[in-house]
Amino acid sequence: MGIEQAVSAIGLGLLQLVVGLVLAIGCIYIGFILFEKILKEIDLQEELKRGNIAIGIVMVAIVITLAGIISRGVSGITSGISDISGMNVMDILLNVVAGIVHLIIGIVLAVVAIYMAFGIWGKITAKIEETSELKNNNTAIGVVMAGVLIAVGFVIQGSVSGIGAAIASWSVVGIGGIVMGLLQLAVGLILAMACIYIGFSLFNKLLTEIDLQDELNKGNTAIGIVSAAIMITLSEVIGGAVGGITSGLFGQNINFIGAIVGGIVQLIVGIVFAVIAIYIAFRIWDKITAKIEETNELKNNNIAVGVVMAGVLIAVGFVIRGAIGGIGVGIAAAF
C-alpha cells in the first residue's frame, strides 16, 4: 500500500468514526423524542427521578434498537469509497451520497418499526394498559416491551443492509436491484411484526397453564423475561434469513431468482426450526432440571429460573441462525 492510499484509508476511518460518534449522540436525542411521542402520558424525566425501573428499561431498549439499525448505515457511508484508487471526484461524491441515503433510510425505518412495534403489541395485549403499568413501575411490562423492541431491531437490521447493498451497487444491479432492496425492506418490516405475534402465540402453546397477560399485569418479571427471550430468539433466526437474501441478491455473482427462492426457503426453514428449537429447548431443560417445576416457579415470579430459561433460548437462537445460513446459499448456487 502506497503512502497516498494509507493516508486515504486513515482519513476514511476517521470520517466513519466521527459519523459514528455523531450518530451515537443522535440516537440518544431521537430515542428521547420517540419515547415522548409514543408514550405521551408519561413524563420520562420525572419517572426516572422517581426510580421507575420499567420506564428506564423501555427507554434503553428504544435507544439500543435505534442504534442497532442505524449502525448498519454508518458503514454504508464509507464502504462505497473504501478504495478510492481509480475514482474521480464525481464517483466519490456519488458514493458518499449513496451512503447518506442508506443512513437516512435506516433512521426512518428504525423510527417506523418502533412505532409499529408499540402499536401491534398494544393490539395483541388487549388486557394490558401498558402506559398505566409502566407508570406503576411494572418491571415485567418493561422487560417484555424491551424484548419486543430489540427483536424488531434484529430483523430490521438485515433489511437495512439489503437496501444499502442495492444503493452501493446500483450501477451493477440497476433499478431492478433497488426495487429488490425496497422489497426486502418491506418483507423485513412485516417479518419483524410477525415475530411479536409468533412469540406471543408460542408462549401460550408452550406454557399452557400460564395466562401471559394476567401474569404481566401482576408484575411477574420472570414471565416477562421468558416471553421477551422467545421473541428475541425468533428474531435472531429470522433476521439471519433476511440478511441471507441480501448476500444472494447483491453478492459477487448476482442471481436474483436463486437468491429469492433461496431466501424464501431459508426464511420458512428458519421460522420452523426456530419454533422447533424453542420447543426442544424447553423440553430438554425440563428433563435436565428434574428438581425444578418450571411452570410453578415462573408463576411464583422466580426470576432466577426466568433468567436461565431466557439464556438457554437465546443461545439456541444464535446456533440455529448460523446453522440455516447454508440452506439459502446452497439453493441460490443451484440456480
C-alpha positions in Angstrom: 0.0 0.0 0.0 1.4 3.4 -1.0 1.5 6.5 1.2 -1.4 8.1 -0.6 -3.6 5.0 -0.1 -2.6 4.7 3.5 -3.5 8.4 4.2 -6.8 7.9 2.3 -7.6 4.8 4.4 -6.9 6.6 7.7 -8.9 9.6 6.5 -11.9 7.4 5.7 -11.6 5.6 9.0 -11.6 8.9 10.9 -14.6 10.1 8.9 -16.5 6.9 9.8 -15.5 7.4 13.4 -16.8 11.0 13.5 -20.0 10.0 11.8 -20.5 7.1 14.2 -19.9 9.4 17.2 -22.4 12.0 15.9 -25.0 9.2 15.3 -24.4 7.7 18.7 -25.3 11.0 20.3 -28.2 11.4 17.8 -29.6 8.0 19.0 -30.0 9.4 22.5 -31.9 12.5 21.2 -34.0 10.5 18.8 -34.8 7.9 21.5 -35.8 10.6 24.0 -38.1 12.3 21.5 -39.5 9.0 20.3 -40.3 7.9 23.8 -42.2 11.1 24.5 -44.1 10.9 21.2 -45.2 7.3 21.7 -45.9 7.4 25.4 -47.3 11.0 25.7 -48.9 10.4 29.1 -45.5 9.7 30.7 -43.0 12.3 31.8 -39.8 10.5 31.2 -37.5 12.6 33.3 -40.0 12.7 36.3 -40.4 8.9 36.2 -36.6 8.4 36.1 -36.2 10.7 39.0 -38.8 8.6 40.9 -36.6 5.5 40.2 -39.1 3.9 37.7 -37.1 0.9 36.5 -39.8 -0.2 34.0 -39.6 3.2 32.2 -35.8 3.1 32.3 -35.8 -0.4 30.6 -38.1 0.7 27.8 -36.1 3.9 27.2 -32.9 1.9 27.0 -34.5 -0.6 24.6 -35.6 2.2 22.3 -32.0 3.6 22.1 -30.5 0.2 21.6 -33.0 -0.7 18.8 -32.3 2.6 17.1 -28.5 2.2 17.4 -28.6 -1.4 16.1 -30.5 -0.4 13.0 -28.7 2.9 12.4 -25.2 1.3 12.8 -25.8 -0.6 9.6 -26.0 2.7 7.8 -22.8 4.1 9.3 -20.5 1.7 7.4 -22.5 2.4 4.3 -21.2 6.0 4.1 -17.6 4.9 3.6 -18.0 1.4 2.2 -18.6 2.7 -1.3 -15.3 4.7 -1.2 -13.2 2.2 0.8 -10.8 2.1 -2.2 -10.7 5.4 -4.0 -7.9 4.4 -6.3 -9.1 5.0 -9.9 -12.1 7.0 -8.7 -12.7 10.6 -9.8 -14.3 13.3 -7.6 -17.8 12.7 -9.0 -17.6 9.0 -8.3 -16.5 9.7 -4.7 -19.4 12.2 -4.2 -21.9 9.8 -5.7 -20.8 7.0 -3.4 -20.9 9.3 -0.3 -24.4 10.5 -1.3 -25.5 6.8 -1.7 -24.2 6.1 1.8 -26.1 9.1 3.3 -29.3 7.9 1.6 -28.7 4.5 3.1 -28.2 6.1 6.5 -31.4 8.2 6.2 -33.4 5.1 5.2 -32.1 3.3 8.3 -33.1 6.1 10.6 -36.6 6.4 9.1 -37.1 2.6 9.1 -36.0 2.4 12.8 -38.5 5.0 13.8 -41.3 3.4 11.8 -40.5 0.0 13.2 -40.6 1.2 16.8 -43.9 2.9 16.3 -45.4 -0.2 14.7 -44.0 -2.5 17.4 -45.7 -0.5 20.1 -48.9 -0.4 18.1 -49.0 -4.1 17.4 -48.1 -5.1 20.9 -50.9 -2.9 22.2 -53.4 -4.7 19.9 -52.2 -8.2 21.0 -52.3 -7.4 24.7 -55.8 -6.0 24.9 -56.0 -6.9 28.7 -52.9 -4.8 29.5 -52.9 -1.0 29.8 -49.2 -0.6 29.0 -48.9 3.1 29.8 -50.6 2.7 33.3 -48.5 -0.3 34.1 -45.3 1.4 33.1 -46.2 4.4 35.3 -46.8 2.0 38.1 -43.2 0.6 37.6 -44.4 -2.8 36.4 -41.0 -4.2 35.5 -42.5 -7.2 33.8 -44.1 -5.0 31.3 -40.9 -3.0 30.8 -38.9 -6.2 30.2 -41.3 -7.7 27.7 -41.7 -4.4 25.8 -37.9 -4.1 25.7 -37.7 -7.7 24.2 -40.3 -6.8 21.6 -38.3 -3.7 20.5 -34.9 -5.5 20.4 -36.4 -8.4 18.5 -37.8 -6.0 15.9 -34.4 -4.4 15.7 -32.6 -7.7 14.9 -34.9 -8.4 12.0 -34.8 -4.8 10.6 -31.0 -4.7 10.6 -30.8 -7.3 7.8 -33.3 -5.3 5.7 -31.3 -2.1 6.1 -28.2 -3.9 4.9 -30.1 -5.1 1.8 -31.1 -1.6 0.6 -27.6 -0.3 1.4 -26.1 -3.0 -0.8 -28.5 -2.2 -3.6 -27.7 1.5 -3.4 -24.0 0.9 -3.2 -24.1 -1.4 -6.3 -26.8 0.5 -8.2 -24.5 0.8 -11.3 -24.4 -3.0 -11.5 -27.9 -4.1 -10.3 -29.8 -1.2 -11.8 -33.4 -0.2 -11.0 -34.3 -3.9 -10.5 -31.8 -4.2 -7.7 -33.1 -1.0 -6.0 -36.6 -2.4 -6.2 -35.5 -5.7 -4.7 -33.8 -3.8 -1.9 -37.0 -1.9 -1.2 -39.0 -5.1 -1.3 -36.6 -6.6 1.2 -37.2 -3.6 3.5 -41.0 -4.3 3.3 -40.5 -8.0 3.9 -38.2 -7.3 6.9 -40.7 -4.9 8.4 -43.5 -7.5 8.0 -41.4 -10.2 9.5 -40.4 -8.0 12.4 -44.0 -7.5 13.3 -44.7 -11.2 12.8 -42.1 -12.0 15.4 -44.3 -10.4 18.0 -47.4 -12.5 17.0 -45.5 -15.7 16.7 -43.7 -15.2 20.0 -46.9 -14.4 21.9 -48.6 -17.5 20.4 -45.6 -19.7 21.1 -45.5 -18.7 24.8 -49.2 -19.7 25.1 -48.6 -23.0 23.4 -45.5 -23.9 25.5 -46.8 -22.8 28.9 -50.5 -23.5 28.6 -51.0 -23.2 32.4 -49.9 -19.6 32.4 -52.0 -16.7 31.3 -49.3 -14.3 29.9 -51.3 -11.1 30.1 -52.6 -11.8 33.6 -49.1 -12.6 34.8 -47.7 -9.4 33.2 -50.4 -7.3 34.8 -49.5 -8.8 38.2 -45.9 -7.7 37.6 -44.4 -11.2 37.1 -40.9 -10.3 35.9 -39.9 -13.9 35.4 -42.7 -14.4 32.9 -41.7 -11.1 31.2 -38.1 -12.3 30.8 -39.0 -15.6 29.2 -41.6 -14.1 26.8 -39.0 -11.5 25.8 -36.4 -14.2 25.2 -38.8 -16.2 22.9 -39.3 -13.2 20.7 -35.6 -12.3 20.6 -34.8 -16.0 19.7 -37.2 -15.9 16.8 -35.9 -12.6 15.6 -32.3 -13.9 15.7 -33.1 -16.6 13.2 -35.5 -14.6 11.0 -33.0 -11.7 11.0 -30.3 -14.0 9.8 -32.5 -15.3 7.0 -33.4 -11.7 5.9 -29.7 -11.0 5.8 -29.1 -14.1 3.7 -31.4 -12.7 1.0 -29.0 -9.7 0.8 -26.0 -11.9 0.3 -27.7 -13.7 -2.6 -29.1 -10.6 -4.3 -26.0 -8.4 -4.1 -23.1 -10.8 -3.9 -20.4 -11.1 -6.4 -22.4 -13.5 -8.5 -25.8 -11.8 -8.8 -28.6 -14.3 -9.2 -32.0 -12.8 -8.5 -34.1 -15.9 -9.0 -31.8 -18.1 -6.9 -31.5 -15.5 -4.2 -35.2 -15.0 -3.9 -36.0 -18.8 -3.9 -33.1 -19.5 -1.5 -34.1 -16.6 0.7 -37.8 -17.7 0.9 -36.8 -21.3 1.7 -34.3 -20.1 4.3 -37.0 -17.9 5.9 -39.5 -20.7 6.1 -37.0 -23.3 7.3 -35.6 -20.7 9.8 -39.0 -20.0 11.3 -39.9 -23.7 11.5 -36.5 -24.6 13.0 -36.7 -21.7 15.5 -40.1 -22.8 16.7 -38.9 -26.5 16.9 -35.7 -25.5 18.6 -37.6 -23.5 21.3 -39.9 -26.4 21.9 -37.0 -28.8 22.2 -35.0 -26.4 24.4 -37.9 -26.2 26.8 -38.3 -30.0 26.9 -34.6 -30.7 27.4 -34.2 -28.1 30.0 -37.2 -29.6 31.9 -35.5 -33.1 31.7 -32.2 -31.8 32.9 -33.7 -29.8 35.8 -35.8 -32.6 37.3 -35.9 -30.9 40.7 -37.4 -27.7 39.2 -41.1 -27.3 38.3 -40.5 -24.5 35.8 -44.2 -23.6 35.3 -44.8 -23.2 39.0 -41.5 -21.3 39.6 -42.3 -18.9 36.8 -45.8 -18.3 38.2 -44.2 -17.6 41.5 -42.0 -15.0 39.8 -38.8 -16.9 40.3 -36.6 -14.5 38.4 -33.6 -16.8 38.6 -35.4 -19.5 36.7 -36.7 -17.0 34.2 -33.2 -15.6 33.5 -31.7 -19.1 33.0 -34.5 -20.2 30.6 -34.1 -16.9 28.7 -30.4 -17.6 28.3 -31.0 -21.1 27.1 -33.5 -19.8 24.4 -31.2 -17.0 23.2 -28.2 -19.4 23.0 -30.3 -21.8 20.9 -31.3 -18.9 18.6 -27.6 -18.0 17.9 -26.8 -21.6 17.0 -29.8 -22.0 14.7 -29.1 -18.7 13.0 -25.7 -19.9 11.9 -27.0 -23.4 11.0 -29.6 -22.3 8.5 -27.3 -19.9 6.6 -26.0 -22.7 4.3 -29.5 -23.6 3.1 -30.2 -20.3 1.3 -26.6 -20.2 -0.2 -27.0 -23.8 -1.4 -30.3 -23.2 -3.2 -29.1 -19.9 -4.7 -26.0 -21.7 -6.0 -28.1 -24.4 -7.6 -29.7 -21.8 -9.9 
